[in-house]
């Protein structure tokens, strides 16, 4: 019974925190020390921001599953933006991990965790799908096998809804 109450409490807390969030622009440095600004990415299409860390096994699994989804939809303006939450000492390891896995999506560093906090992050992986109108279209806390199918469906829906938006440019 205690477990059920704890799960219910956590679900309510997470739901409340997730629903309370709104769009926050940011600029962070990528692994080559270049600035990446969310507003600039949104101009091209929807962005899935995914907060992750090297110590997080579900984060690594999510990244492996989302790489092919990114490749599939990037030409339609979609960006998968991996926002690393490791500390200053781990930067070299982050770059090695990304290169070793041949990931092609952009990776930025949130060393002081201000962006993670601004988006109400309470655990990882934590992903937020933002449409071209800067609306938060979906949120995911944690990752289990099969979540990538749901995320891909949400990406396709946002891309389809945004095709009218891009046509108005």
ABEGO torsion letter per residue (X at the ends): XAAAAAAAAAAAAAAAAAAABBBBBBBBBBAAGBBBBAAAAAAAEBBBBBBBBAABAAAAAAAAAAAAAAAAAAAAGBBBBBBBABBAAAAAAAAAAAAAAGBABBBBBBAAGAAAAAAGBABOBBBBBBBAAGBBABBBBEBBBGAAAAAAAAAAAAAAAAAAAAAAX
